[in-house]
Each structure stands twice: as C-alpha cells, then as structure tokens.
Amino acid sequence: MTELIYALICSDLIIDKESSSTSFIRTIEHAVVPDLPATLPPIFFASLWDLEKSGEKPFTVSLSLIPPTGDPITLGMQEITPGGTMLHKMNFQLPGLQVKSEGRHVIAVAIQAEGEWETLARLPIFVFKSSTE
C-alpha cells in the first residue's frame, strides 16, 4: 500500500535542481480576509509518497476543500503509476481558493488504490475576517 510521508500547504516552494530537495516557504495555517466571500491567494500543495509497498499498481490522489459547512469541493485528482522509484513527490499550485465564511476550512488528501477512497491527511486553513476599527 502506498504511504503518505508528508503533506503540507505553503505560499511558495523551491526545488533544488541538483539534489531535488524541496524548501517550503511560509507554511499556511490561516488567512485573514477583508470581506467575505473572498478568494485566497494561490498556494502550493506539497507531498511525498512512499511507493515501496505499492508495487506497480496505479493509484489516484484527490484533493478537496471542505468548508465549515461540510460540503466538499473537489480541487483536483491525479493518477500516479509507480515507475520503479521508492519515493514520489507531488507538488502543485492551487489557484485562489474561494471561501464564503470564517472558520476552519480543510484540504483533505485522499487516495484510491483498489476501489475505496481513504482520507490520509486533513490540512486546516483557518479563515478570519479582519476587524476594521
């Protein structure tokens, strides 16, 4: 079975061409917006997967935004076919997320390997409306 080693969201990331090491710039746990609804600035989703036990079986990764109301919004899906490597990095930019209310929003990371979806990580983004006094 494929294992999620880490998943995080950040403002930017840098990948070293020589070593393939990734530097994560300004991890994100909250956002302050002037008004609601709002569009958050683009963010990066970064993850590392251990493929050692997955064999050659492809799997699909799904990202969803779950607002405080609980109605998930699919942000994207990607199918991965292991190709003989032990580790797989999945880094991509999410365009500005739409938020309608304050509170805890969650980016859910789920995997589908053999029919069933399994949520492996829940990354919170707390949204606060700025107080203008």
C-alpha positions as CSV (number, residue, x, y, z in Angstrom):
1,M,0.0,0.0,0.0
2,T,1.2,3.5,-0.8
3,E,2.1,5.6,2.2
4,L,1.8,9.3,2.6
5,I,5.0,10.5,4.3
6,Y,4.1,14.2,4.5
7,A,1.6,16.7,3.1
8,L,1.6,20.5,3.7
9,I,0.4,23.7,2.2
10,C,2.7,26.8,1.8
11,S,3.0,30.1,0.0
12,D,5.9,29.0,-2.2
13,L,8.4,26.3,-2.7
14,I,11.8,26.0,-4.2
15,I,13.2,22.7,-5.7
16,D,17.0,22.4,-5.9
17,K,17.8,21.1,-9.4
18,E,20.9,19.2,-8.3
19,S,19.6,17.4,-5.2
20,S,15.9,17.5,-5.9
21,S,15.5,18.8,-2.3
22,T,12.4,21.0,-1.6
23,S,12.3,24.1,0.5
24,F,8.9,25.2,1.8
25,I,8.4,28.9,2.1
26,R,5.8,30.3,4.6
27,T,3.7,27.3,5.6
28,I,0.0,28.2,5.8
29,E,-2.4,27.5,8.7
30,H,-4.6,30.6,8.4
31,A,-5.7,33.5,6.2
32,V,-7.1,36.9,7.1
33,V,-9.5,38.4,4.5
34,P,-11.1,41.9,4.4
35,D,-14.5,40.7,3.3
36,L,-16.4,37.5,2.7
37,P,-16.8,35.8,0.3
38,A,-13.1,36.0,-0.7
39,T,-10.5,34.5,-2.9
40,L,-7.4,33.4,-1.1
41,P,-4.0,33.9,-2.8
42,P,-2.6,30.9,-4.7
43,I,-0.9,28.3,-2.5
44,F,1.2,25.2,-3.1
45,F,0.2,21.7,-2.0
46,A,3.3,19.6,-1.4
47,S,3.5,15.9,-0.6
48,L,5.9,13.0,-0.5
49,W,4.8,9.4,-1.1
50,D,6.5,6.1,-0.2
51,L,5.9,3.7,-3.1
52,E,7.9,0.8,-1.8
53,K,4.9,-1.4,-1.0
54,S,2.6,-0.3,-3.8
55,G,4.2,-2.4,-6.5
56,E,3.2,-1.5,-10.0
57,K,-0.4,-0.7,-9.0
58,P,-1.6,2.8,-10.1
59,F,-3.4,4.9,-7.5
60,T,-5.3,8.2,-7.6
61,V,-4.8,11.1,-5.3
62,S,-7.7,13.6,-4.7
63,L,-7.7,17.0,-3.0
64,S,-10.8,18.5,-1.7
65,L,-11.6,21.7,0.1
66,I,-14.1,21.2,3.0
67,P,-15.5,24.5,4.2
68,P,-17.1,24.8,7.7
69,T,-20.5,23.9,6.2
70,G,-19.1,20.5,5.3
71,D,-19.9,20.3,1.6
72,P,-16.6,19.2,-0.1
73,I,-15.4,20.9,-3.2
74,T,-13.0,18.8,-5.4
75,L,-9.9,20.7,-6.2
76,G,-8.3,18.1,-8.4
77,M,-7.3,14.5,-8.9
78,Q,-4.1,12.9,-10.2
79,E,-3.5,9.3,-11.1
80,I,0.0,8.0,-10.3
81,T,1.6,4.9,-11.9
82,P,4.6,3.8,-9.9
83,G,7.6,3.5,-12.1
84,G,10.3,1.7,-10.1
85,T,11.2,4.5,-7.7
86,M,10.7,4.3,-4.0
87,L,9.6,7.9,-3.4
88,H,7.3,10.2,-5.4
89,K,6.9,13.9,-4.8
90,M,3.7,15.6,-5.7
91,N,3.9,19.4,-5.7
92,F,1.5,21.7,-7.4
93,Q,0.0,25.1,-7.2
94,L,-3.7,25.6,-6.2
95,P,-5.3,28.7,-7.7
96,G,-7.0,31.1,-5.4
97,L,-9.4,29.1,-3.2
98,Q,-12.9,30.5,-2.8
99,V,-14.1,30.9,0.8
100,K,-17.6,32.1,1.8
101,S,-17.3,32.1,5.6
102,E,-15.0,32.3,8.6
103,G,-13.8,29.3,10.4
104,R,-11.9,26.1,9.8
105,H,-11.6,25.0,6.2
106,V,-9.8,21.7,5.5
107,I,-7.9,20.5,2.5
108,A,-8.4,16.7,2.5
109,V,-5.9,14.4,0.8
110,A,-7.5,11.1,-0.2
111,I,-6.2,8.1,-2.1
112,Q,-8.0,5.5,-4.1
113,A,-6.0,2.3,-4.7
114,E,-8.5,-0.5,-5.1
115,G,-11.9,1.0,-5.3
116,E,-12.4,2.7,-1.9
117,W,-11.3,6.2,-1.1
118,E,-9.3,6.7,2.1
119,T,-8.5,10.1,3.5
120,L,-4.9,10.2,4.6
121,A,-4.4,13.9,5.7
122,R,-6.5,16.9,6.7
123,L,-4.7,20.2,6.3
124,P,-6.6,23.0,8.1
125,I,-6.8,26.6,6.9
126,F,-8.5,28.9,9.4
127,V,-10.2,31.9,7.7
128,F,-10.7,35.1,9.7
129,K,-12.3,38.3,8.7
130,S,-10.2,41.3,9.5
131,S,-11.6,43.7,12.0
132,T,-11.6,47.3,10.7
133,E,-11.9,49.6,13.7
